[in-house]
Amino acid sequence: CSLKEHLMEINKSELANIELAPQMVQIRLFHEMLLKGGNRKMFVRRFRENLNVALRGLRIRKIIQRPMMFLLELEEEGSWEELKARLTNVIGVEKFARVWRVPPDLCSVKSVLNQIIPKLNPSSFRITARRSDKAFALTSPEINQVLGTYVHEQFKVPVDLDKPNLNVRVQITDKEALVSLMDYEGPRGMPVGVAGKVTVLLSGGIDSPVASYQMMERGCEILFVHFHSFPLVDGTSREKVDEIVRMLTRYQYRSRLLLVPFARLQQEVILTVPPQYRVIVYRRLMFKIAQTLALQSKSDALVTGESLGQVSSQTLRNLSTISAVLDKLPVLRPLIAADKETIVKQAKSLGTYTTSIIPDQDCCTLFVPKHPVTSSRLMEIEQIESRLDLDKSLQETFSSIEEKTYHWPL
């Protein structure tokens, strides 16, 4: 829609629909990339590659790169809503906004203000200027003062620095001046791929999708591995994981999910291992299998959604016993000190929570007693495992792994 002639109250939803001319969108990169020194170009290059994928299928006329910033020129107004939805998922974006792009002088900025102020008719305003070009004659506070005085005297609009009805943002660079009315938040974080690849044990519960996203946010590409006990139990967990991986692929654009059949191994454990130790043995077997798959995919670590003390297998002693089975890769637990309320909050913001809470029969809790061991001893667990003959079952497990691939945008 066009600029409104008689707008008395300005709010975010109305500003979001204002048509900007020309059709430019400014993307500001996550500030931490600025601290990477000589490696900054590598981070920005990877961000550009990810951005190109995220923009696939949209009508973008031009992409202009600036230091720690990109400018997108849209071919048509209808591209904005879809672009906005996609940019909110591009890791590495700190903020983005629709902007007027004019020459880097205050006369050009005033010409934009001459369009905005009369048509929006705000009850109060402020100017928030930022001078990226240090050679520009005025400092940021001086730009605020000059433009603020101009608007106040020209249009008789009162200034309100605390709660303005309209906040006009002005950025001066060496090549252009950018004027915007509101910012949209990006997910921040480091571009996916700059920190290597990790393999996540994805359970389908609340925690592991959140752990996956947190690793993506720190620049990791994810290989997903899910252990299921179908046909010993129903296929709900596989369906849940399929949906969760689809959601998480919005952040890394291409995903692989390995579905590992665990029923045969689980049956052999049930026949040999005392009930109170079964979860520990299950987890050690999963870690062992996941390590092999991770090495095959050139991953640098395993990742789980474990949180200290959340369940019996996640006491400090049990986590230590489970991790001891790994001999080639470390295991990372990004949620180790997080409480459940915090994890649930992030799961809801990711959109995975609703799927994660769908009831299913988790293979780790199948045939487990009410009071499993909470303080296992490694030597005792290794003695119990020595009675298992799993070579044939492991061979069958690896030969029966299913692989699914996902892409976004579709």
C-alpha positions as MATLAB code, in Angstrom:
seq = 'CSLKEHLMEINKSELANIELAPQMVQIRLFHEMLLKGGNRKMFVRRFRENLNVALRGLRIRKIIQRPMMFLLELEEEGSWEELKARLTNVIGVEKFARVWRVPPDLCSVKSVLNQIIPKLNPSSFRITARRSDKAFALTSPEINQVLGTYVHEQFKVPVDLDKPNLNVRVQITDKEALVSLMDYEGPRGMPVGVAGKVTVLLSGGIDSPVASYQMMERGCEILFVHFHSFPLVDGTSREKVDEIVRMLTRYQYRSRLLLVPFARLQQEVILTVPPQYRVIVYRRLMFKIAQTLALQSKSDALVTGESLGQVSSQTLRNLSTISAVLDKLPVLRPLIAADKETIVKQAKSLGTYTTSIIPDQDCCTLFVPKHPVTSSRLMEIEQIESRLDLDKSLQETFSSIEEKTYHWPL';
ca = [
       0.000    0.000    0.000;
       1.091    3.635   -0.517;
       1.954    6.196    2.138;
      -1.128    7.224    4.095;
      -2.422   10.763    3.750;
      -3.911   11.280    7.200;
      -2.265    8.891    9.657;
      -2.781   10.070   13.228;
      -1.336    7.076   15.072;
       1.707    5.316   13.665;
       2.447    1.757   14.724;
       4.681   -1.049   13.530;
       2.057   -2.859   11.510;
       1.289    0.313    9.558;
       4.949    1.133    9.001;
       5.527   -2.385    7.701;
       3.144   -1.684    4.828;
       4.619    1.646    3.740;
       5.895    1.538    0.184;
       9.494    2.633   -0.144;
      10.981    4.021   -3.321;
      13.262    2.707   -4.579;
      12.608   -0.866   -3.422;
      15.699   -1.313   -1.223;
      16.242   -3.541    1.806;
      19.243   -3.062    4.089;
      20.720   -6.097    5.884;
      23.110   -5.481    8.770;
      25.388   -8.361    9.725;
      25.800   -9.751   13.229;
      28.250   -7.479   15.054;
      30.481  -10.361   16.199;
      31.703  -10.829   12.614;
      33.340   -7.418   12.908;
      35.666   -8.887   15.566;
      37.085  -11.622   13.314;
      39.983   -9.516   12.047;
      41.734  -11.112    9.088;
      39.100  -13.873    8.953;
      36.188  -11.462    8.546;
      36.144  -11.829    4.764;
      35.659  -15.573    5.113;
      32.681  -15.085    7.441;
      31.088  -12.496    5.163;
      31.708  -14.649    2.089;
      29.943  -17.596    3.703;
      27.082  -15.330    4.730;
      26.764  -14.165    1.116;
      26.628  -17.776   -0.086;
      23.897  -18.603    2.456;
      21.994  -15.435    1.571;
      22.017  -16.371   -2.114;
      20.391  -19.695   -1.244;
      17.839  -18.068    1.062;
      16.838  -15.633   -1.696;
      16.350  -18.349   -4.280;
      13.163  -17.823   -6.275;
      12.627  -14.206   -5.158;
      12.648  -11.322   -7.619;
      15.813   -9.527   -6.518;
      17.142   -7.073   -9.101;
      20.485   -6.391   -7.458;
      22.584   -7.277   -4.401;
      25.028   -4.578   -3.286;
      27.718   -5.476   -0.769;
      29.059   -2.958    1.712;
      31.248   -3.447    4.812;
      29.121   -5.464    7.292;
      26.034   -4.694    5.241;
      24.103   -5.785    2.145;
      21.544   -3.844    0.128;
      18.896   -5.683   -1.863;
      16.936   -4.031   -4.648;
      13.553   -5.648   -5.207;
      12.007   -5.955   -8.629;
       8.455   -5.673   -7.352;
       6.530   -4.791   -4.204;
       5.081   -8.294   -3.822;
       8.544   -9.717   -3.048;
       8.798   -7.864    0.283;
       6.558  -10.049    2.440;
       8.260  -13.282    1.381;
      11.698  -11.671    1.698;
      10.863  -10.484    5.221;
       9.787  -14.004    6.224;
      13.018  -15.500    4.881;
      15.407  -12.949    6.359;
      14.076  -13.635    9.851;
      15.621  -17.126    9.467;
      18.978  -16.221    7.897;
      21.563  -16.748   10.621;
      24.071  -13.904   10.583;
      21.444  -11.190   10.056;
      21.389   -8.801   13.001;
      18.711   -6.430   11.663;
      17.111   -5.530    8.376;
      14.925   -2.693    7.142;
      13.304   -1.186    4.087;
      15.189    1.968    3.164;
      15.312    4.978    0.942;
      18.762    5.093   -0.681;
      19.918    8.582   -1.644;
      23.248   10.397   -2.154;
      25.239   10.895    1.075;
      24.314   14.495    1.812;
      21.765   16.094    4.119;
      19.919   17.847    1.300;
      19.028   14.432   -0.145;
      17.971   13.172    3.273;
      15.773   16.254    3.734;
      14.058   15.455    0.423;
      13.082   12.070    1.856;
      11.844   13.698    5.056;
       9.754   16.046    2.914;
       7.921   12.948    1.600;
       7.566   11.150    4.903;
       6.568   13.756    7.464;
       3.561   15.460    5.807;
       1.989   12.189    4.742;
       2.479   10.376    8.033;
       1.640   13.432   10.139;
       3.278   12.042   13.319;
       2.396   13.432   16.732;
       6.088   13.321   17.733;
       9.374   12.223   16.219;
      13.078   11.701   16.695;
      16.029   11.332   14.331;
      18.461    8.489   15.053;
      21.537    9.037   12.898;
      24.663    6.954   12.520;
      27.699    8.161   10.609;
      29.594    5.176    9.169;
      31.752    7.486    7.037;
      34.050    9.238    9.503;
      35.093   11.691    6.754;
      31.572   13.117    6.713;
      31.597   16.731    7.912;
      29.117   16.256   10.769;
      29.160   13.798   13.669;
      26.146   11.584   14.427;
      24.818   13.918   17.200;
      25.237   16.909   14.862;
      23.278   15.122   12.116;
      20.527   14.439   14.647;
      20.455   18.108   15.600;
      20.420   19.463   12.026;
      17.748   17.082   10.736;
      15.695   17.291   13.933;
      15.675   21.073   13.815;
      14.676   20.975   10.151;
      11.687   18.686   10.767;
      10.573   20.589   13.855;
      10.710   23.997   12.183;
       9.434   22.914    8.795;
       6.525   20.743    9.930;
       5.924   21.919   13.526;
       6.215   18.356   14.891;
       7.431   18.071   18.511;
      10.557   16.112   19.334;
      10.326   13.156   21.729;
      13.583   11.313   22.346;
      12.090    8.731   24.725;
       8.842    7.498   23.149;
       8.535    9.070   19.709;
       5.545    8.393   17.491;
       7.971    8.178   14.565;
      11.671    7.264   14.737;
      13.489    8.116   11.504;
      16.793    6.250   11.234;
      19.518    7.753    9.046;
      22.813    6.039    8.201;
      25.495    7.982    6.331;
      28.132    5.940    4.483;
      30.788    7.057    2.007;
      28.564    5.951   -0.880;
      24.966    6.651    0.175;
      22.567    7.807    2.849;
      20.005    5.235    4.015;
      16.753    6.366    5.599;
      14.395    3.895    7.280;
      11.356    3.932    9.556;
      11.647    0.646   11.433;
      14.002   -2.300   11.952;
      13.218   -5.998   11.909;
      15.214   -8.387   14.078;
      17.232  -11.174   12.492;
      18.371  -14.325   14.313;
      21.965  -12.995   14.720;
      24.636  -15.691   15.111;
      27.492  -16.794   12.866;
      26.814  -17.943    9.280;
      26.086  -21.668    9.086;
      29.145  -23.503    7.809;
      31.947  -21.315    9.182;
      32.491  -23.573   12.229;
      32.500  -26.959   10.469;
      30.104  -29.886   10.724;
      28.683  -31.707   13.749;
      26.396  -34.725   14.139;
      23.336  -34.281   16.359;
      21.562  -37.167   18.098;
      18.020  -35.972   17.447;
      15.485  -37.643   19.710;
      12.299  -35.898   18.629;
      11.819  -34.449   22.118;
      11.996  -30.804   23.145;
      15.712  -30.509   23.883;
      17.693  -31.817   20.904;
      16.075  -29.510   18.296;
      16.998  -26.537   20.489;
      20.565  -27.838   20.848;
      20.690  -28.236   17.053;
      19.647  -24.654   16.474;
      22.145  -23.336   19.015;
      24.964  -25.098   17.171;
      23.735  -23.686   13.851;
      23.719  -20.248   15.479;
      27.417  -20.683   16.229;
      28.150  -21.545   12.600;
      27.892  -25.348   12.568;
      26.394  -27.399    9.775;
      24.293  -30.263   11.193;
      23.990  -33.935   10.264;
      20.937  -35.367   12.046;
      20.880  -38.926   13.404;
      17.711  -40.414   14.897;
      17.505  -43.801   16.658;
      14.104  -45.482   16.504;
      12.676  -48.824   17.609;
      10.165  -49.328   14.827;
       8.554  -51.895   14.424;
       9.012  -52.673   18.153;
       7.089  -49.430   18.712;
       4.949  -47.308   16.394;
       6.516  -44.895   13.882;
       5.510  -41.659   15.615;
       9.036  -40.662   16.585;
      10.208  -40.946   12.967;
       7.320  -38.774   11.793;
       8.090  -36.183   14.463;
      11.760  -36.059   13.571;
      10.918  -35.696    9.884;
       8.838  -32.608   10.668;
      11.454  -31.167   13.044;
      14.257  -31.518   10.493;
      12.071  -29.769    7.912;
      11.699  -26.846   10.324;
      15.407  -26.678   11.161;
      16.412  -26.837    7.488;
      15.138  -23.247    7.195;
      18.390  -22.248    8.913;
      20.937  -24.354    7.006;
      19.104  -24.855    3.658;
      20.134  -28.461    3.116;
      19.940  -31.262    5.688;
      20.565  -34.977    5.894;
      18.724  -37.206    8.357;
      19.929  -40.734    9.108;
      17.256  -43.020   10.593;
      18.989  -45.762   12.576;
      16.952  -48.892   13.469;
      17.634  -49.686   17.122;
      15.057  -52.399   17.885;
      17.327  -55.396   17.242;
      20.116  -54.057   19.449;
      17.607  -53.083   22.093;
      16.173  -56.587   22.243;
      19.633  -58.060   22.850;
      20.318  -55.513   25.594;
      17.019  -56.388   27.274;
      17.977  -60.085   27.337;
      21.395  -59.491   28.912;
      21.582  -56.200   30.800;
      19.940  -55.692   34.232;
      17.037  -53.216   33.945;
      18.605  -50.444   36.015;
      21.572  -50.206   33.597;
      19.749  -50.420   30.272;
      19.465  -46.708   29.534;
      23.202  -46.268   30.100;
      23.998  -49.132   27.721;
      21.470  -47.866   25.157;
      23.100  -44.447   25.175;
      26.608  -45.827   24.903;
      25.576  -47.913   21.896;
      23.970  -44.868   20.296;
      27.120  -42.816   20.864;
      29.261  -45.548   19.374;
      27.105  -45.814   16.247;
      26.761  -42.034   15.927;
      30.530  -41.621   16.145;
      31.014  -43.963   13.204;
      28.398  -42.088   11.158;
      29.899  -38.746   12.162;
      33.377  -39.783   11.044;
      31.988  -40.999    7.721;
      30.411  -37.590    7.151;
      33.568  -35.727    8.280;
      31.898  -34.257   11.361;
      34.123  -32.822   14.073;
      31.926  -33.604   17.117;
      28.737  -35.192   18.382;
      25.991  -32.994   19.861;
      23.170  -33.937   22.222;
      20.332  -32.089   23.934;
      21.296  -33.379   27.382;
      20.881  -31.064   30.375;
      22.578  -31.822   33.678;
      20.258  -33.572   36.123;
      17.161  -33.393   33.930;
      16.645  -37.179   33.890;
      18.403  -40.144   35.505;
      20.771  -40.757   32.584;
      21.924  -37.128   32.725;
      23.571  -37.057   36.135;
      27.203  -36.020   36.032;
      28.421  -39.579   36.725;
      26.166  -41.118   34.049;
      27.099  -38.523   31.451;
      30.741  -39.307   32.126;
      30.142  -43.059   31.781;
      28.220  -42.614   28.520;
      30.823  -40.249   27.000;
      33.653  -42.673   27.818;
      32.606  -44.905   24.911;
      33.827  -42.237   22.473;
      37.441  -42.542   21.458;
      37.698  -40.321   18.357;
      35.286  -37.389   18.736;
      34.196  -35.066   21.539;
      30.559  -34.688   22.560;
      29.122  -31.174   22.901;
      26.130  -30.449   25.125;
      25.039  -26.833   24.506;
      22.082  -27.166   26.925;
      24.064  -28.693   29.784;
      23.351  -25.840   32.236;
      19.950  -24.769   30.853;
      16.738  -25.227   32.833;
      13.636  -26.737   31.244;
      11.699  -23.485   31.170;
      14.446  -21.800   29.136;
      14.630  -24.709   26.703;
      10.847  -24.798   26.243;
      10.790  -21.059   25.574;
      13.317  -21.392   22.760;
      11.578  -24.470   21.348;
       8.380  -22.439   21.104;
      10.165  -19.591   19.345;
      11.672  -22.063   16.858;
       8.270  -23.622   16.225;
       9.452  -27.131   17.137;
       7.715  -27.341   20.521;
       4.265  -28.340   19.243;
       5.731  -31.253   17.293;
       8.125  -32.287   20.059;
       5.373  -32.760   22.659;
       3.348  -35.159   20.494;
       3.334  -38.423   22.515;
       5.565  -41.177   21.164;
       7.341  -44.284   22.414;
      10.947  -43.281   22.912;
      13.377  -46.153   22.431;
      15.485  -45.168   25.447;
      12.596  -45.377   27.893;
      11.167  -48.634   26.569;
      11.286  -51.459   29.143;
      13.113  -49.288   31.678;
      12.371  -49.624   35.423;
      11.001  -46.775   37.483;
      14.315  -46.319   39.320;
      17.290  -46.614   36.920;
      20.814  -46.171   38.208;
      21.838  -42.546   38.688;
      25.488  -43.071   39.615;
      26.957  -45.645   37.251;
      30.527  -46.867   37.401;
      32.377  -47.232   34.115;
      34.128  -50.461   35.046;
      30.836  -52.106   36.002;
      29.151  -50.995   32.763;
      32.048  -52.265   30.672;
      31.852  -55.657   32.421;
      28.123  -55.876   31.655;
      28.733  -54.898   28.006;
      31.405  -57.581   27.662;
      28.644  -60.201   27.917;
      26.924  -58.796   24.837;
      27.649  -60.224   21.395;
      26.473  -57.440   19.119;
      28.687  -57.757   16.040;
      25.982  -59.245   13.806;
      23.293  -56.892   15.102;
      25.533  -53.869   14.594;
      26.272  -54.985   11.060;
      22.554  -55.323   10.346;
      21.907  -51.925   11.932;
      24.400  -50.116    9.706;
      23.110  -51.862    6.580;
      19.504  -50.843    7.395;
      20.034  -47.123    7.972;
      17.665  -44.942    5.966;
      18.735  -41.535    4.677;
      16.483  -38.566    3.916;
      17.491  -35.213    2.455;
      15.772  -31.852    2.872;
      16.065  -28.521    1.070;
      14.870  -25.005    1.821;
      13.612  -22.948    0.107;
      11.761  -25.724   -1.692;
];
